[in-house]
Amino acid sequence: MADKFTKKAVESGPEPDWKQIGVEKEHQPAKQKSVVTYAQLEHQKASQEAQKSACDDRIAEIEAEMAKVKAAVEA
């Protein structure tokens, strides 16, 4: 069974930005529930993209160093 998402009730007052509205997520296989917002997921995605970018940069640095080491060994 797939995860189930249900909009949480909004407290009285002005309607918040739709990205800030909590959605209850029922996880499978065991029924676990957590509250998550679109804005939180946006933040997690941005964080993961930043980490990926940093990893890509480090990989490029390592590859450049590997080329230098190879050149030194072959010299």
Residue pairs with C-beta under 8 A, 6 or more apart in sequence:
1 28
1 29
2 28
3 25
3 26
3 27
3 28
4 25
4 26
5 23
5 24
5 25
5 26
6 23
6 24
6 26
7 21
7 22
7 23
7 24
8 21
8 22
8 23
8 24
8 35
10 16
10 21
17 39
18 38
19 37
19 38
19 39
19 42
20 37
20 38
20 39
21 37
21 38
22 35
22 36
22 37
23 35
23 36
23 37
23 38
24 33
24 34
24 35
25 33
25 34
25 35
25 36
26 32
26 33
27 33
27 34
